[in-house]
Amino acid sequence: MSEADDIQYSEKYSDSTYEYRHVILPPGLSRLVPRNHLMTETEWRNLGIQQSPGWEHYLITNEYHVICFRKLKT
């Protein structure tokens, strides 16, 4: 089993503009999260995060294992 199998995905939640979700990474992957910039789609997909197109990493928190995403509502 790979570390990507241990990635946890929250349910989606929303406001009037965006859908949100957060992803919790296992320790081995959280060490690879950049601390100084928001990840591009290519970067977070390379960590093994799998979700539909359109999601963007929009917030860096002090909990580097929690990745916050949002997507414009359609």
Buried (B, 14 or more C-beta within 10 A) or exposed (E): EEBEEBBEEEEEEEEEEBBBBBBBBBEEBBEBBEEEEBBEBEBBEEBBBEBEEEBBBEEBEEEBBBBBBBBEEE
